[in-house]
Amino acid sequence: MVTESRLVAFRLLMLVHEGAYANIKLPQLLQKSNMSKQDRGFAQELGYGTLRMQIQYDALIKEVTDISKLEPVVLNILRMGLHELINMRTENHAAVDQAVELCKQEAPKASGLVNACMRKLSSNALQLLEKLTSGENKVIEFAHPKWIIDALSASREMDSAGDVETLLAENNKSPKPQMVALPPNQIPEGAQPLGLSNIGFESIDGLDLAHFRYQDQGSQLVTQIAASAAKDGNWLDMCAGPGGKASLLAAIANQRSTSITAIELYPKRADLVKDGLKTFPNAEVFPADALKFDYDKDYQLVLIDAPCTGLGALRRKPESRHNKKPDQIQNLNQIQKELLEKAATITADEGIIAYVTCSPLIEETTSIARWFIDNHPEFKILPWRDYAELDANKARSTLQLWSDRDNADCMFLALFQKQ
Ligand SMILES: C[S@@+](CC[C@H](N)C(=O)[O-])C[C@H]1O[C@@H](n2cnc3c(N)ncnc32)[C@H](O)[C@@H]1O
């Protein structure tokens, strides 16, 4: 019999194949099951790990069969089997048996083929991998598409942040969930504090989510820097959904007699923002297009957490590396520039625009910041280092975080002040 945790991982892979997001589907699948905490962890590692390492596993499968003839169901069973063989503690015979059993259930005609492939792979997957990566083939070794490796390398080099390999390896790991204590709440006693945010800690079960939220410490840090740089008054979050940064901004603003307006284009995501901000009397949320919204005031802080490729969050979004394509960047750049243009018109004198992405790609970060400053002489760039002490490139005015160095998503932050 196939174990439930493997079935859940398999269903996840098939849903992602049909276009779903793993981080949305997995909690739904887990909710429907009665598995133990350990089995849930196994399902997540098997599903997420297989998605992360897919490029490498496909290269190995090509060595033992004609991959172009495989149905997605069969291909995903083999990928999962390989993940168990190479990267989990499953005994080889159990990995083979479970792949064959799963195939008998989901695609019975292919079970002979799966049996043959899994047997070959179980005896020499590591030797095959050594052969495939002997010419320093980073695409197969680190299971990232070439265009992403090139783009990340360029950004690492520009930031003097060291070799890209350690980042690629980090992207293949499961990060421990992190939480934030919304001010004025303190980090709970006994919690493990995080390095970048003095209100962040490694997640613990059972906390009241009115006071403590799941949030990557990179997001916490850029939000805290933006709030520190801004004067009290009216603050605006132009791209608020699902509401992580807006909640932290609202909690900080609430301590400072400051109000916050949060805007989100998609109504369902705006509902999530409303839910996150419902306990804050100083916050209002609008489901609207931030480019067309009828603003009736100027803002001391405009946060633009811009739509971007999200390639700084590859650890937490395992399928992103397959779904994102370089030709999407031009459209995203257009939206990023339009949001900045709009923000420039509604920022108060001496007010701040905080431009944030969860991508480290130069085209979405430094190039956009340069374009904005070149086109808006009424703004000057404010160096991040005036607001935070951390081990990032201090020669740069903009901030780039790195998952391997900072144990955070690769967030980018540029602060612009209206003069
Ligand atoms: C990177 S996400 C923001 C994440 C959010 N700040 C958080 O911390 O949870 C970008 C968001 O901008 C929204 N968005 C994109 N274009 C927009 C527009 N023109 N007006 C308002 N929201 C927009 C997207 O729907 C998406 O939810």
The ligand as a Gaussian input file, in Angstrom:
#p B3LYP/6-31G(d) Opt

LIG

0 1
 C        4.745000      41.329000      -3.665000
 S        3.047000      41.311000      -3.395000
 C        2.887000      42.248000      -1.918000
 C        3.127000      41.453000      -0.656000
 C        2.631000      42.188000       0.591000
 N        3.171000      43.530000       0.671000
 C        2.920000      41.450000       1.870000
 O        3.915000      41.760000       2.551000
 O        2.148000      40.550000       2.220000
 C        2.459000      42.458000      -4.598000
 C        0.968000      42.702000      -4.505000
 O        0.653000      43.834000      -5.326000
 C       -0.623000      43.646000      -5.871000
 N       -0.771000      44.587000      -6.998000
 C       -0.246000      44.485000      -8.247000
 N       -0.584000      45.562000      -8.989000
 C       -1.326000      46.383000      -8.193000
 C       -1.984000      47.605000      -8.369000
 N       -1.929000      48.254000      -9.556000
 N       -2.667000      48.134000      -7.347000
 C       -2.728000      47.497000      -6.158000
 N       -2.145000      46.309000      -5.914000
 C       -1.441000      45.758000      -6.919000
 C       -0.618000      42.180000      -6.241000
 O       -1.918000      41.679000      -6.407000
 C        0.109000      41.566000      -5.033000
 O       -0.814000      41.166000      -4.070000

